[in-house]
Amino acid sequence: MARAKPPEDGRRRRRPATTPEEREAELISLAYDVAEEQLGNNTASSQVITQFLKLGSSRERLEQERLTHENELTKVKIEAMESASRMEELYGEAIKAMSLYQGAHISDDDNVED
């Protein structure tokens, strides 16, 4: 069986993207390749140069760090709410168990009766 010839531009062919996220990543990768080539050939537009200068700035790094911390904080808040909900459930079960221990009768609708 004969091997397939590599593309004329020297790039390897990738399998086609199967999700929108993969397609987006593929396009971003291609855009970076073009920008890198333009920067290397001194043919990059002012917009391309400005974009990469912004990406490399300390302000951008701080902004990315802030976004990371906000995401972590949001996750912690969600976990705290889930924990509080679970604790409320456990307290209810504990009260029910103590009532049964004291001899109270629990009806089907979970109300304590003497």
Residue frames as qw, qx, qy, qz and C-alpha x, y, z in Angstrom:
[[0.000, 0.890, 0.455, 0.000, 0.00, 0.00, 0.00],
 [0.422, 0.454, -0.018, 0.785, 1.42, 3.40, -0.96],
 [0.290, -0.492, -0.445, 0.690, 1.86, 6.11, 1.63],
 [0.167, 0.917, 0.358, 0.061, 0.01, 9.36, 1.27],
 [0.498, 0.391, -0.056, 0.772, 2.12, 12.28, 0.16],
 [0.261, -0.530, -0.409, 0.696, 2.61, 15.08, 2.67],
 [0.249, 0.910, 0.318, -0.094, 0.94, 18.38, 1.80],
 [0.608, 0.556, 0.030, 0.566, 2.99, 20.70, -0.41],
 [0.108, -0.867, 0.139, -0.467, 3.19, 23.42, 2.23],
 [0.383, 0.331, -0.735, 0.451, 4.97, 21.01, 4.61],
 [0.451, -0.282, 0.440, -0.723, 2.22, 20.99, 7.23],
 [0.008, -0.083, -0.995, 0.055, 0.80, 17.79, 8.59],
 [0.467, -0.341, -0.428, -0.695, -2.89, 17.20, 8.10],
 [0.210, -0.077, 0.743, -0.631, -4.94, 16.91, 11.25],
 [0.015, -0.429, -0.897, -0.104, -8.15, 15.05, 11.65],
 [0.149, -0.542, -0.294, -0.773, -11.18, 17.31, 11.23],
 [0.152, -0.130, 0.561, -0.804, -12.59, 18.92, 14.36],
 [0.260, -0.358, -0.878, -0.180, -15.64, 17.14, 15.73],
 [0.234, -0.739, -0.550, 0.310, -16.85, 19.80, 18.16],
 [0.156, 0.938, 0.118, 0.287, -17.19, 23.58, 17.99],
 [0.496, -0.823, 0.240, 0.135, -14.55, 23.88, 20.72],
 [0.745, -0.131, 0.463, 0.462, -12.05, 21.83, 18.72],
 [0.480, 0.670, 0.357, 0.440, -12.80, 23.89, 15.61],
 [0.130, -0.985, 0.010, -0.110, -12.26, 27.12, 17.54],
 [0.638, -0.609, 0.373, 0.287, -8.95, 25.82, 18.90],
 [0.718, 0.219, 0.465, 0.469, -7.90, 24.81, 15.37],
 [0.295, 0.848, 0.238, 0.370, -8.68, 28.26, 13.97],
 [0.355, -0.921, 0.156, 0.034, -6.90, 29.99, 16.84],
 [0.746, -0.320, 0.427, 0.398, -3.85, 27.82, 16.22],
 [0.594, 0.486, 0.403, 0.499, -3.87, 28.73, 12.53],
 [0.027, 0.968, 0.103, 0.229, -4.23, 32.43, 13.36],
 [0.551, -0.755, 0.287, 0.207, -1.25, 32.21, 15.71],
 [0.754, 0.019, 0.448, 0.480, 0.76, 30.49, 12.98],
 [0.398, 0.741, 0.300, 0.449, -0.03, 33.28, 10.51],
 [0.229, -0.968, 0.044, -0.092, 0.74, 35.98, 13.08],
 [0.708, -0.511, 0.351, 0.337, 4.04, 34.29, 13.93],
 [0.671, 0.297, 0.419, 0.535, 4.98, 34.14, 10.26],
 [0.176, 0.893, 0.203, 0.362, 4.05, 37.81, 9.74],
 [0.436, -0.883, 0.160, 0.065, 6.02, 38.89, 12.79],
 [0.760, -0.268, 0.411, 0.427, 9.02, 36.89, 11.60],
 [0.541, 0.427, 0.437, 0.578, 8.84, 38.44, 8.11],
 [0.138, -0.344, -0.134, 0.919, 8.28, 41.98, 9.43],
 [0.145, -0.244, -0.577, -0.766, 4.99, 42.13, 7.53],
 [0.191, -0.514, -0.793, 0.267, 2.64, 42.12, 10.54],
 [0.078, -0.733, -0.308, -0.601, 0.00, 44.81, 10.71],
 [0.043, -0.423, 0.435, -0.794, -0.11, 47.24, 13.60],
 [0.762, -0.324, -0.005, -0.560, -3.19, 45.42, 14.93],
 [0.922, -0.003, -0.373, 0.101, -1.31, 42.10, 15.12],
 [0.447, 0.323, -0.478, 0.684, 1.66, 43.72, 16.84],
 [0.327, -0.428, 0.250, -0.804, -0.60, 45.55, 19.30],
 [0.878, -0.250, -0.204, -0.353, -2.51, 42.35, 20.11],
 [0.856, 0.011, -0.409, 0.314, 0.64, 40.47, 21.04],
 [0.194, 0.394, -0.395, 0.807, 2.01, 43.42, 22.99],
 [0.581, -0.420, 0.092, -0.690, -1.21, 43.46, 25.02],
 [0.934, -0.146, -0.306, -0.107, -1.01, 39.69, 25.60],
 [0.729, 0.121, -0.415, 0.530, 2.48, 40.05, 26.99],
 [0.057, -0.636, 0.197, -0.744, 1.76, 43.01, 29.27],
 [0.131, 0.019, -0.799, 0.586, 1.76, 42.85, 33.05],
 [0.480, 0.050, 0.199, -0.853, -1.79, 44.23, 33.04],
 [0.747, 0.104, -0.481, -0.447, -2.97, 41.24, 31.00],
 [0.479, 0.083, -0.830, 0.273, -1.26, 38.82, 33.37],
 [0.114, 0.013, 0.596, -0.795, -2.92, 40.52, 36.34],
 [0.626, 0.088, -0.081, -0.771, -6.29, 40.42, 34.60],
 [0.707, 0.092, -0.675, -0.191, -5.91, 36.69, 33.90],
 [0.280, 0.046, -0.799, 0.530, -4.90, 36.11, 37.52],
 [0.348, 0.025, 0.345, -0.872, -7.96, 38.07, 38.71],
 [0.729, 0.084, -0.331, -0.593, -10.25, 36.00, 36.50],
 [0.575, 0.093, -0.804, 0.117, -8.69, 32.80, 37.81],
 [0.058, -0.003, -0.700, 0.712, -9.27, 33.90, 41.40],
 [0.533, 0.051, 0.075, -0.841, -12.87, 34.91, 40.62],
 [0.734, 0.071, -0.577, -0.350, -13.51, 31.45, 39.16],
 [0.424, 0.037, -0.816, 0.390, -12.02, 29.79, 42.23],
 [0.182, 0.008, 0.476, -0.861, -14.12, 32.00, 44.51],
 [0.666, 0.045, -0.208, -0.715, -17.27, 31.11, 42.60],
 [0.677, 0.041, -0.733, -0.061, -16.49, 27.41, 42.96],
 [0.214, 0.014, -0.740, 0.638, -15.93, 27.84, 46.70],
 [0.404, 0.014, 0.222, -0.888, -19.24, 29.68, 47.06],
 [0.739, 0.034, -0.452, -0.498, -21.07, 26.92, 45.22],
 [0.561, 0.027, -0.793, 0.237, -19.45, 24.28, 47.44],
 [0.022, -0.026, 0.581, -0.813, -20.41, 26.29, 50.55],
 [0.595, 0.008, -0.024, -0.803, -24.04, 26.48, 49.42],
 [0.755, 0.037, -0.613, -0.229, -24.11, 22.75, 48.73],
 [0.381, 0.061, -0.768, 0.511, -22.54, 22.08, 52.12],
 [0.266, -0.041, 0.384, -0.883, -25.07, 24.31, 53.88],
 [0.729, 0.005, -0.283, -0.623, -27.90, 22.47, 52.15],
 [0.685, 0.047, -0.723, 0.071, -26.44, 19.14, 53.22],
 [0.146, 0.080, -0.669, 0.724, -26.00, 20.37, 56.81],
 [0.510, -0.061, 0.117, -0.850, -29.65, 21.48, 56.90],
 [0.798, 0.020, -0.489, -0.350, -30.65, 18.02, 55.76],
 [0.537, 0.083, -0.749, 0.379, -28.45, 16.38, 58.41],
 [0.132, -0.113, 0.491, -0.854, -29.88, 18.61, 61.16],
 [0.690, -0.053, -0.124, -0.711, -33.40, 17.62, 60.13],
 [0.787, 0.034, -0.613, -0.066, -32.48, 13.94, 60.27],
 [0.316, 0.134, -0.698, 0.629, -30.81, 14.42, 63.67],
 [0.384, -0.118, 0.294, -0.867, -33.89, 16.16, 65.09],
 [0.805, -0.016, -0.330, -0.494, -36.08, 13.38, 63.74],
 [0.670, 0.092, -0.705, 0.213, -33.81, 10.72, 65.28],
 [0.068, 0.139, -0.608, 0.779, -33.80, 12.49, 68.67],
 [0.589, -0.103, 0.060, -0.800, -37.58, 12.75, 68.60],
 [0.836, 0.007, -0.495, -0.236, -37.87, 9.03, 67.93],
 [0.472, 0.155, -0.713, 0.495, -35.40, 8.33, 70.73],
 [0.185, -0.118, 0.461, -0.860, -37.59, 10.34, 73.11],
 [0.233, 0.295, 0.900, -0.219, -40.57, 8.23, 72.15],
 [0.406, 0.506, 0.046, -0.760, -42.38, 10.56, 69.78],
 [0.652, 0.327, 0.672, 0.127, -44.15, 9.06, 66.78],
 [0.016, 0.405, -0.412, -0.816, -43.27, 10.30, 63.27],
 [0.681, 0.495, 0.439, -0.313, -46.12, 10.22, 60.79],
 [0.719, 0.345, 0.449, 0.402, -45.74, 9.75, 57.04],
 [0.290, 0.885, 0.133, 0.338, -45.61, 13.50, 56.43],
 [0.600, 0.212, -0.358, 0.684, -42.52, 13.80, 58.73],
 [0.287, -0.681, 0.105, -0.665, -44.34, 15.81, 61.42],
 [0.241, 0.110, -0.830, 0.490, -43.43, 15.00, 65.01],
 [0.607, -0.493, -0.281, -0.556, -46.40, 13.87, 67.10],
 [0.180, -0.420, 0.711, -0.534, -46.46, 13.19, 70.85]]
